[in-house]
Amino acid sequence: MASDLLSTPPPLAPPQTWDATVTWLRLIRSHRVGPTTFFRLLSEHGTAEAALGALPQVAAKAGVAKYAPFSRKAAEQEMAAAKRLGVRALCFGAVGYPPTLADLTDPPPLLWALGNCSLTDRPAVALVGARNASSLGTRMARSLAKGLGEAGFCVVSGLARGIDAAAHLASLETGTIAVQAGGVDTVYPRENATLHDDIARNGLRLSEQPIGLQPMARHFPRRNRIISGLARAVVVVEAAAKSGSLITAREALDQGRDVLVVPGHPFDARAAGCNMLIRDGATLVRGTQDVLDALAKPAAPQPIPDAPQPIPDAPKPASKPHREGPAHAQILGLLGPTPVAEDQLIRDLNQHPDLVAPQLLALEMEGKITRSPGGLLSRA
């Protein structure tokens, strides 16, 4: 009920009631509103309800006519489906939200969770690799997962066939987290149906996607950033030269996580990506002890912010800049198909972030630019 809402919730305050959670869900499910845009709108307008009210005007300024936010009815249906399935909503900043995701540049505003949510409080290592894994690769994944579990680590993977499935199976008794590309209730691939159910009973399944959504190719890179974000390190066991596991490794490096790799024979295409990572400086892994030794090395402390922040303000220019900020053509002229960091774009524009941010939001709503995991920008 509306009366249950906090009278004056502070900016970025997590929802405390059913109604407030429905509003958060409406905002993140609205067309062209990804995690970065979600938090920017929330920061600018104070509450999800206010941000929803402003969305049609924001879209109109971007040239998108008749924009309608995600409907309340659809959000309530998703919430009801989650309740029927025993799925829990984990909202950013609320109790139970995985603490390791808080320092990402684009954390999921809301995660659906099924299983033991306390596993997110434990130190974790991600194990990823080839779907068409070899017998040796599968054995290695099982050995690493078992050893890491016995050492007190939770094992994170993506519930795919091959290396992922082997890692989950070997860590069911000690703690495993599966991050799904589709809805948390969807079984993919079908051959993992039993494992899917076992993880719900003995581990934890997570997804930022809507309940019931069947996974598509574009959902997997977004899933991968959560896999690496949950873990202190990512271990790659068999990966081709162009594979999703390498995307996870890149995400891990961008997030400041360690990347460790099991080497393979040069003639095996499934090891090409692994060997490339080792050539480029990744830590070579022969067994569990190598992972434990790498994790034991002291690292510079990384403070976890209370909420994802927009790009830090640059010094205010001495003269008052044009109130409209840089022209869209100027921004689009600097962007291409290769993603670039938003702060780099702002430096190239030589503009204050306060002027660039609304222009980027307008271009995103118009569908002319795309945000990739990590907050990178490219032309659509």
C-alpha positions as a Markdown table, in Angstrom:
| # | Residue | x | y | z |
|---|---|---|---|---|
| 1 | Met | 0.0 | 0.0 | 0.0 |
| 2 | Ala | 1.2 | 3.5 | -0.7 |
| 3 | Ser | 0.8 | 4.4 | 3.1 |
| 4 | Asp | 3.5 | 1.7 | 3.8 |
| 5 | Leu | 6.1 | 3.7 | 1.9 |
| 6 | Leu | 8.7 | 5.7 | 3.8 |
| 7 | Ser | 7.5 | 9.3 | 3.9 |
| 8 | Thr | 10.8 | 10.8 | 2.7 |
| 9 | Pro | 13.1 | 8.0 | 1.5 |
| 10 | Pro | 16.7 | 9.1 | 1.0 |
| 11 | Pro | 18.1 | 8.9 | -2.5 |
| 12 | Leu | 19.0 | 5.4 | -3.6 |
| 13 | Ala | 17.2 | 3.9 | -0.5 |
| 14 | Pro | 16.3 | 0.3 | -1.2 |
| 15 | Pro | 12.6 | -0.6 | -1.3 |
| 16 | Gln | 11.1 | -1.6 | 2.0 |
| 17 | Thr | 7.6 | -2.7 | 1.0 |
| 18 | Trp | 5.8 | -4.7 | -1.7 |
| 19 | Asp | 4.7 | -1.5 | -3.4 |
| 20 | Ala | 8.1 | 0.0 | -3.4 |
| 21 | Thr | 9.7 | -3.2 | -4.8 |
| 22 | Val | 7.0 | -3.2 | -7.6 |
| 23 | Thr | 8.1 | 0.4 | -8.4 |
| 24 | Trp | 11.8 | -0.5 | -8.6 |
| 25 | Leu | 10.9 | -3.5 | -10.8 |
| 26 | Arg | 8.8 | -1.2 | -13.1 |
| 27 | Leu | 11.8 | 1.2 | -13.5 |
| 28 | Ile | 14.4 | -1.5 | -14.3 |
| 29 | Arg | 12.1 | -3.3 | -16.7 |
| 30 | Ser | 11.2 | -0.1 | -18.6 |
| 31 | His | 12.3 | 0.0 | -22.2 |
| 32 | Arg | 16.0 | 1.1 | -22.6 |
| 33 | Val | 16.6 | 1.4 | -18.9 |
| 34 | Gly | 19.6 | -0.6 | -18.0 |
| 35 | Pro | 21.4 | -0.7 | -14.6 |
| 36 | Thr | 23.5 | 2.4 | -15.3 |
| 37 | Thr | 20.5 | 4.4 | -16.4 |
| 38 | Phe | 18.4 | 3.0 | -13.5 |
| 39 | Phe | 20.8 | 4.4 | -10.9 |
| 40 | Arg | 21.4 | 7.6 | -12.7 |
| 41 | Leu | 17.6 | 8.3 | -12.8 |
| 42 | Leu | 17.3 | 7.2 | -9.2 |
| 43 | Ser | 20.1 | 9.6 | -8.2 |
| 44 | Glu | 18.7 | 12.5 | -10.2 |
| 45 | His | 15.0 | 12.1 | -9.0 |
| 46 | Gly | 15.4 | 10.6 | -5.5 |
| 47 | Thr | 12.9 | 7.8 | -5.8 |
| 48 | Ala | 12.0 | 5.2 | -8.3 |
| 49 | Glu | 8.4 | 6.6 | -8.3 |
| 50 | Ala | 9.7 | 10.0 | -9.3 |
| 51 | Ala | 12.0 | 8.6 | -11.9 |
| 52 | Leu | 9.1 | 6.7 | -13.5 |
| 53 | Gly | 7.1 | 9.9 | -13.6 |
| 54 | Ala | 10.0 | 11.7 | -15.4 |
| 55 | Leu | 10.7 | 8.9 | -17.9 |
| 56 | Pro | 8.1 | 9.9 | -20.5 |
| 57 | Gln | 9.5 | 13.5 | -20.5 |
| 58 | Val | 13.1 | 12.2 | -20.7 |
| 59 | Ala | 12.1 | 10.0 | -23.6 |
| 60 | Ala | 10.2 | 12.8 | -25.4 |
| 61 | Lys | 13.3 | 15.0 | -25.2 |
| 62 | Ala | 15.2 | 12.2 | -26.8 |
| 63 | Gly | 12.7 | 12.1 | -29.6 |
| 64 | Val | 10.8 | 9.0 | -28.5 |
| 65 | Ala | 7.1 | 9.7 | -28.7 |
| 66 | Lys | 4.4 | 8.0 | -26.7 |
| 67 | Tyr | 6.9 | 6.4 | -24.3 |
| 68 | Ala | 5.2 | 4.3 | -21.6 |
| 69 | Pro | 7.1 | 2.9 | -18.6 |
| 70 | Phe | 6.8 | -0.8 | -17.7 |
| 71 | Ser | 3.2 | -1.3 | -16.5 |
| 72 | Arg | 2.3 | -1.8 | -12.9 |
| 73 | Lys | 0.2 | -4.8 | -13.8 |
| 74 | Ala | 3.1 | -6.6 | -15.5 |
| 75 | Ala | 5.4 | -5.8 | -12.5 |
| 76 | Glu | 2.9 | -7.2 | -10.1 |
| 77 | Gln | 2.5 | -10.3 | -12.2 |
| 78 | Glu | 6.2 | -10.9 | -12.0 |
| 79 | Met | 6.2 | -10.3 | -8.3 |
| 80 | Ala | 3.3 | -12.7 | -7.8 |
| 81 | Ala | 5.1 | -15.4 | -10.0 |
| 82 | Ala | 8.2 | -15.0 | -7.8 |
| 83 | Lys | 6.1 | -15.5 | -4.7 |
| 84 | Arg | 4.5 | -18.7 | -6.0 |
| 85 | Leu | 7.9 | -20.1 | -6.9 |
| 86 | Gly | 9.4 | -19.2 | -3.5 |
| 87 | Val | 11.8 | -16.8 | -5.2 |
| 88 | Arg | 13.2 | -13.8 | -3.2 |
| 89 | Ala | 13.9 | -10.3 | -4.5 |
| 90 | Leu | 17.3 | -9.0 | -3.6 |
| 91 | Cys | 17.4 | -5.2 | -4.1 |
| 92 | Phe | 20.6 | -3.2 | -4.2 |
| 93 | Gly | 21.4 | -1.8 | -0.8 |
| 94 | Ala | 19.0 | -4.1 | 1.0 |
| 95 | Val | 19.9 | -6.8 | 3.5 |
| 96 | Gly | 20.8 | -10.0 | 1.6 |
| 97 | Tyr | 22.1 | -8.3 | -1.5 |
| 98 | Pro | 25.5 | -9.8 | -2.5 |
| 99 | Pro | 28.0 | -7.5 | -1.0 |
| 100 | Thr | 30.7 | -8.2 | -3.7 |
| 101 | Leu | 28.4 | -6.8 | -6.4 |
| 102 | Ala | 28.2 | -3.4 | -4.7 |
| 103 | Asp | 31.4 | -2.1 | -6.2 |
| 104 | Leu | 30.5 | -2.9 | -9.8 |
| 105 | Thr | 30.0 | 0.0 | -12.2 |
| 106 | Asp | 26.7 | -1.5 | -13.3 |
| 107 | Pro | 25.4 | -3.8 | -10.5 |
| 108 | Pro | 21.9 | -5.4 | -11.0 |
| 109 | Pro | 19.4 | -3.2 | -9.2 |
| 110 | Leu | 17.3 | -6.3 | -8.5 |
| 111 | Leu | 18.2 | -10.0 | -8.4 |
| 112 | Trp | 15.8 | -12.9 | -8.1 |
| 113 | Ala | 17.2 | -15.6 | -5.7 |
| 114 | Leu | 16.2 | -19.2 | -5.1 |
| 115 | Gly | 18.0 | -21.2 | -2.5 |
| 116 | Asn | 20.4 | -20.3 | 0.3 |
| 117 | Cys | 21.1 | -16.6 | 0.1 |
| 118 | Ser | 23.6 | -16.7 | 2.9 |
| 119 | Leu | 26.1 | -18.3 | 0.4 |
| 120 | Thr | 26.7 | -14.8 | -1.0 |
| 121 | Asp | 28.4 | -13.8 | 2.3 |
| 122 | Arg | 31.1 | -16.4 | 1.8 |
| 123 | Pro | 34.3 | -15.9 | -0.2 |
| 124 | Ala | 33.8 | -17.2 | -3.7 |
| 125 | Val | 35.8 | -18.4 | -6.7 |
| 126 | Ala | 34.2 | -18.6 | -10.2 |
| 127 | Leu | 34.9 | -21.6 | -12.4 |
| 128 | Val | 34.1 | -21.2 | -16.0 |
| 129 | Gly | 35.0 | -23.0 | -19.3 |
| 130 | Ala | 34.0 | -24.9 | -22.4 |
| 131 | Arg | 30.5 | -26.4 | -22.9 |
| 132 | Asn | 32.0 | -29.2 | -25.0 |
| 133 | Ala | 34.6 | -29.9 | -22.3 |
| 134 | Ser | 37.0 | -32.8 | -22.7 |
| 135 | Ser | 37.3 | -35.6 | -20.2 |
| 136 | Leu | 40.4 | -34.1 | -18.7 |
| 137 | Gly | 38.8 | -30.6 | -18.5 |
| 138 | Thr | 35.8 | -32.0 | -16.7 |
| 139 | Arg | 38.0 | -33.9 | -14.2 |
| 140 | Met | 40.0 | -30.7 | -13.6 |
| 141 | Ala | 36.9 | -28.7 | -12.9 |
| 142 | Arg | 35.6 | -31.3 | -10.5 |
| 143 | Ser | 38.9 | -31.4 | -8.7 |
| 144 | Leu | 39.2 | -27.6 | -8.4 |
| 145 | Ala | 35.6 | -27.2 | -7.2 |
| 146 | Lys | 36.0 | -30.0 | -4.6 |
| 147 | Gly | 39.3 | -28.6 | -3.3 |
| 148 | Leu | 38.0 | -25.0 | -3.2 |
| 149 | Gly | 34.8 | -26.1 | -1.4 |
| 150 | Glu | 36.9 | -28.0 | 1.2 |
| 151 | Ala | 39.0 | -24.9 | 1.7 |
| 152 | Gly | 35.9 | -22.8 | 2.6 |
| 153 | Phe | 35.1 | -21.2 | -0.8 |
| 154 | Cys | 31.8 | -21.0 | -2.5 |
| 155 | Val | 32.0 | -22.0 | -6.2 |
| 156 | Val | 30.2 | -19.8 | -8.7 |
| 157 | Ser | 29.4 | -20.7 | -12.3 |
| 158 | Gly | 26.8 | -20.3 | -15.0 |
| 159 | Leu | 24.9 | -23.6 | -15.0 |
| 160 | Ala | 25.8 | -24.4 | -18.6 |
| 161 | Arg | 26.8 | -27.8 | -19.7 |
| 162 | Gly | 30.4 | -28.9 | -19.6 |
| 163 | Ile | 32.8 | -27.2 | -17.2 |
| 164 | Asp | 30.0 | -25.2 | -15.4 |
| 165 | Ala | 28.0 | -28.3 | -14.7 |
| 166 | Ala | 31.0 | -30.2 | -13.4 |
| 167 | Ala | 31.9 | -27.4 | -11.1 |
| 168 | His | 28.4 | -27.1 | -9.6 |
| 169 | Leu | 28.1 | -30.9 | -9.1 |
| 170 | Ala | 31.4 | -31.1 | -7.3 |
| 171 | Ser | 30.5 | -28.2 | -4.9 |
| 172 | Leu | 26.9 | -29.0 | -4.1 |
| 173 | Glu | 27.7 | -30.2 | -0.6 |
| 174 | Thr | 30.2 | -27.3 | 0.2 |
| 175 | Gly | 28.3 | -24.4 | -1.4 |
| 176 | Thr | 27.6 | -23.4 | -5.0 |
| 177 | Ile | 26.0 | -20.4 | -6.7 |
| 178 | Ala | 24.6 | -20.6 | -10.2 |
| 179 | Val | 24.0 | -17.4 | -12.2 |
| 180 | Gln | 21.4 | -17.8 | -14.9 |
| 181 | Ala | 21.2 | -16.0 | -18.2 |
| 182 | Gly | 17.4 | -16.5 | -18.3 |
| 183 | Gly | 14.8 | -16.3 | -15.6 |
| 184 | Val | 15.7 | -17.9 | -12.3 |
| 185 | Asp | 12.9 | -20.5 | -12.9 |
| 186 | Thr | 14.0 | -21.5 | -16.4 |
| 187 | Val | 15.9 | -24.7 | -17.0 |
| 188 | Tyr | 18.7 | -24.3 | -19.6 |
| 189 | Pro | 20.1 | -26.5 | -21.0 |
| 190 | Arg | 17.4 | -29.2 | -20.5 |
| 191 | Glu | 20.1 | -31.8 | -19.6 |
| 192 | Asn | 20.8 | -29.9 | -16.4 |
| 193 | Ala | 17.2 | -30.2 | -15.1 |
| 194 | Thr | 18.2 | -32.4 | -12.1 |
| 195 | Leu | 21.2 | -30.2 | -11.3 |
| 196 | His | 19.0 | -27.1 | -11.6 |
| 197 | Asp | 16.7 | -28.5 | -8.9 |
| 198 | Asp | 19.6 | -29.7 | -6.7 |
| 199 | Ile | 21.1 | -26.2 | -6.6 |
| 200 | Ala | 17.8 | -24.7 | -5.5 |
| 201 | Arg | 17.7 | -27.2 | -2.6 |
| 202 | Asn | 21.4 | -27.2 | -1.6 |
| 203 | Gly | 22.9 | -24.0 | -3.2 |
| 204 | Leu | 21.7 | -20.8 | -4.7 |
| 205 | Arg | 20.4 | -19.7 | -8.1 |
| 206 | Leu | 20.5 | -16.0 | -9.1 |
| 207 | Ser | 19.2 | -14.0 | -12.1 |
| 208 | Glu | 18.5 | -10.4 | -12.9 |
| 209 | Gln | 16.2 | -11.4 | -15.8 |
| 210 | Pro | 12.4 | -11.5 | -15.6 |
| 211 | Ile | 10.8 | -14.6 | -14.2 |
| 212 | Gly | 10.0 | -17.1 | -17.0 |
| 213 | Leu | 12.4 | -15.5 | -19.6 |
| 214 | Gln | 14.1 | -17.9 | -21.9 |
| 215 | Pro | 17.8 | -17.1 | -22.3 |
| 216 | Met | 19.1 | -15.5 | -25.6 |
| 217 | Ala | 22.6 | -14.9 | -26.8 |
| 218 | Arg | 22.6 | -11.3 | -25.7 |
| 219 | His | 21.8 | -12.2 | -22.1 |
| 220 | Phe | 25.0 | -14.2 | -21.5 |
| 221 | Pro | 27.5 | -11.4 | -21.4 |
| 222 | Arg | 25.4 | -9.6 | -18.7 |
| 223 | Arg | 25.2 | -12.8 | -16.8 |
| 224 | Asn | 29.0 | -13.2 | -17.0 |
| 225 | Arg | 29.6 | -9.9 | -15.3 |
| 226 | Ile | 27.6 | -11.1 | -12.3 |
| 227 | Ile | 29.6 | -14.4 | -12.2 |
| 228 | Ser | 32.9 | -12.6 | -12.0 |
| 229 | Gly | 31.5 | -9.9 | -9.7 |
| 230 | Leu | 30.5 | -12.4 | -7.1 |
| 231 | Ala | 33.9 | -14.0 | -7.0 |
| 232 | Arg | 37.3 | -13.0 | -5.7 |
| 233 | Ala | 38.9 | -14.7 | -8.7 |
| 234 | Val | 37.9 | -16.4 | -11.9 |
| 235 | Val | 39.4 | -19.7 | -12.9 |
| 236 | Val | 39.1 | -20.6 | -16.6 |
| 237 | Val | 39.2 | -24.3 | -17.5 |
| 238 | Glu | 39.2 | -24.9 | -21.3 |
| 239 | Ala | 38.1 | -22.0 | -23.4 |
| 240 | Ala | 38.3 | -21.5 | -27.2 |
| 241 | Ala | 39.8 | -18.4 | -28.7 |
| 242 | Lys | 36.4 | -16.8 | -29.1 |
| 243 | Ser | 34.2 | -17.9 | -26.2 |
| 244 | Gly | 32.0 | -16.6 | -23.4 |
| 245 | Ser | 34.6 | -17.7 | -20.8 |
| 246 | Leu | 37.0 | -15.1 | -22.2 |
| 247 | Ile | 34.2 | -12.5 | -21.8 |
| 248 | Thr | 34.0 | -13.5 | -18.2 |
| 249 | Ala | 37.7 | -13.2 | -17.9 |
| 250 | Arg | 37.7 | -9.7 | -19.3 |
| 251 | Glu | 34.9 | -8.7 | -17.0 |
| 252 | Ala | 36.9 | -10.1 | -14.1 |
| 253 | Leu | 39.9 | -8.0 | -15.0 |
| 254 | Asp | 37.8 | -4.9 | -15.4 |
| 255 | Gln | 36.3 | -5.5 | -12.0 |
| 256 | Gly | 39.7 | -5.9 | -10.4 |
| 257 | Arg | 39.4 | -9.7 | -9.9 |
| 258 | Asp | 42.2 | -12.2 | -10.4 |
| 259 | Val | 42.1 | -14.3 | -13.5 |
| 260 | Leu | 43.7 | -17.8 | -13.2 |
| 261 | Val | 43.9 | -20.3 | -16.1 |
| 262 | Val | 44.4 | -24.0 | -16.5 |
| 263 | Pro | 46.7 | -24.5 | -19.5 |
| 264 | Gly | 46.0 | -26.9 | -22.4 |
| 265 | His | 47.6 | -28.6 | -25.3 |
| 266 | Pro | 48.4 | -26.2 | -28.2 |
| 267 | Phe | 46.7 | -28.6 | -30.7 |
| 268 | Asp | 43.4 | -28.5 | -28.7 |
| 269 | Ala | 41.1 | -25.7 | -29.9 |
| 270 | Arg | 39.4 | -25.8 | -26.5 |
| 271 | Ala | 42.6 | -24.6 | -24.9 |
| 272 | Ala | 43.4 | -21.8 | -27.3 |
| 273 | Gly | 41.7 | -19.1 | -25.2 |
| 274 | Cys | 43.3 | -20.4 | -22.0 |
| 275 | Asn | 46.8 | -20.4 | -23.5 |
| 276 | Met | 46.3 | -16.9 | -24.9 |
| 277 | Leu | 45.3 | -15.7 | -21.4 |
| 278 | Ile | 48.4 | -17.2 | -19.9 |
| 279 | Arg | 50.5 | -15.6 | -22.6 |
| 280 | Asp | 49.0 | -12.3 | -21.7 |
| 281 | Gly | 49.9 | -12.6 | -18.0 |
| 282 | Ala | 47.1 | -14.6 | -16.4 |
| 283 | Thr | 48.2 | -16.9 | -13.5 |
| 284 | Leu | 48.8 | -20.5 | -14.5 |
| 285 | Val | 46.9 | -23.1 | -12.4 |
| 286 | Arg | 47.9 | -26.7 | -11.9 |
| 287 | Gly | 45.6 | -27.5 | -9.0 |
| 288 | Thr | 43.7 | -26.2 | -6.1 |
| 289 | Gln | 46.8 | -25.1 | -4.2 |
| 290 | Asp | 47.8 | -22.7 | -7.0 |
| 291 | Val | 44.4 | -21.0 | -6.6 |
| 292 | Leu | 44.7 | -20.8 | -2.9 |
| 293 | Asp | 48.3 | -19.4 | -3.1 |
| 294 | Ala | 47.1 | -16.7 | -5.6 |
| 295 | Leu | 44.2 | -15.7 | -3.3 |
| 296 | Ala | 46.5 | -15.6 | -0.3 |
| 297 | Lys | 48.6 | -12.8 | -1.9 |
| 298 | Pro | 47.8 | -9.4 | -0.2 |
| 299 | Ala | 45.8 | -7.0 | -2.4 |
| 300 | Ala | 45.2 | -3.3 | -2.0 |
| 301 | Pro | 41.9 | -2.7 | -0.2 |
| 302 | Gln | 39.0 | -1.8 | -2.4 |
| 303 | Pro | 36.4 | 0.3 | -0.6 |
| 304 | Ile | 32.8 | -0.7 | -1.4 |
| 305 | Pro | 30.6 | 2.3 | -2.1 |
| 306 | Asp | 27.1 | 2.6 | -0.6 |
| 307 | Ala | 25.7 | 2.8 | -4.1 |
| 308 | Pro | 27.0 | 3.0 | -7.7 |
| 309 | Gln | 27.9 | 6.6 | -8.3 |
| 310 | Pro | 27.8 | 8.6 | -11.6 |
| 311 | Ile | 31.2 | 9.6 | -12.9 |
| 312 | Pro | 33.0 | 11.8 | -10.4 |
| 313 | Asp | 32.5 | 15.5 | -11.0 |
| 314 | Ala | 35.3 | 17.3 | -12.8 |
| 315 | Pro | 36.2 | 20.8 | -11.6 |
| 316 | Lys | 33.6 | 23.3 | -12.7 |
| 317 | Pro | 34.7 | 25.4 | -15.7 |
| 318 | Ala | 35.5 | 29.0 | -15.0 |
| 319 | Ser | 33.0 | 30.2 | -17.5 |
| 320 | Lys | 29.4 | 29.0 | -17.6 |
| 321 | Pro | 29.0 | 26.3 | -20.3 |
| 322 | His | 26.1 | 26.1 | -22.6 |
| 323 | Arg | 23.2 | 24.7 | -20.6 |
| 324 | Glu | 22.3 | 22.1 | -23.3 |
| 325 | Gly | 25.7 | 20.5 | -23.1 |
| 326 | Pro | 27.5 | 18.9 | -26.1 |
| 327 | Ala | 25.5 | 18.3 | -29.3 |
| 328 | His | 24.3 | 14.8 | -29.9 |
| 329 | Ala | 26.2 | 14.8 | -33.2 |
| 330 | Gln | 29.4 | 15.6 | -31.4 |
| 331 | Ile | 29.0 | 12.7 | -29.0 |
| 332 | Leu | 28.0 | 10.3 | -31.8 |
| 333 | Gly | 31.0 | 11.5 | -33.8 |
| 334 | Leu | 33.3 | 10.3 | -31.0 |
| 335 | Leu | 31.6 | 6.9 | -30.6 |
| 336 | Gly | 31.9 | 3.9 | -32.9 |
| 337 | Pro | 31.2 | 0.2 | -32.7 |
| 338 | Thr | 34.1 | -0.4 | -30.2 |
| 339 | Pro | 32.9 | 0.4 | -26.7 |
| 340 | Val | 34.7 | 3.2 | -24.8 |
| 341 | Ala | 34.6 | 4.2 | -21.1 |
| 342 | Glu | 32.2 | 7.0 | -20.3 |
| 343 | Asp | 34.8 | 9.0 | -18.4 |
| 344 | Gln | 37.1 | 8.8 | -21.4 |
| 345 | Leu | 34.3 | 10.1 | -23.6 |
| 346 | Ile | 33.7 | 13.0 | -21.2 |
| 347 | Arg | 37.5 | 13.9 | -21.3 |
| 348 | Asp | 37.4 | 13.8 | -25.1 |
| 349 | Leu | 34.4 | 16.1 | -25.1 |
| 350 | Asn | 36.1 | 18.5 | -22.7 |
| 351 | Gln | 32.8 | 19.0 | -21.0 |
| 352 | His | 31.6 | 18.9 | -17.4 |
| 353 | Pro | 29.9 | 15.5 | -16.5 |
| 354 | Asp | 26.7 | 17.3 | -15.4 |
| 355 | Leu | 26.3 | 18.5 | -19.0 |
| 356 | Val | 27.2 | 15.2 | -20.7 |
| 357 | Ala | 25.1 | 12.9 | -18.5 |
| 358 | Pro | 21.6 | 14.0 | -19.7 |
| 359 | Gln | 22.8 | 14.0 | -23.3 |
| 360 | Leu | 23.9 | 10.4 | -22.9 |
| 361 | Leu | 20.7 | 9.4 | -21.3 |
| 362 | Ala | 18.7 | 11.0 | -24.1 |
| 363 | Leu | 20.8 | 9.2 | -26.8 |
| 364 | Glu | 20.3 | 5.9 | -24.9 |
| 365 | Met | 16.6 | 6.4 | -24.7 |
| 366 | Glu | 16.6 | 7.2 | -28.4 |
| 367 | Gly | 18.4 | 3.9 | -29.1 |
| 368 | Lys | 21.4 | 5.6 | -30.7 |
| 369 | Ile | 24.0 | 4.5 | -28.2 |
| 370 | Thr | 24.4 | 1.2 | -26.3 |
| 371 | Arg | 25.8 | 0.5 | -22.8 |
| 372 | Ser | 27.9 | -2.7 | -22.5 |
| 373 | Pro | 28.7 | -4.4 | -19.2 |
| 374 | Gly | 31.1 | -2.3 | -17.3 |
| 375 | Gly | 29.4 | 1.0 | -18.3 |
| 376 | Leu | 31.1 | 1.1 | -21.7 |
| 377 | Leu | 29.5 | 3.1 | -24.5 |
| 378 | Ser | 29.2 | 2.5 | -28.2 |
| 379 | Arg | 27.1 | 3.5 | -31.2 |
| 380 | Ala | 24.1 | 1.3 | -31.6 |
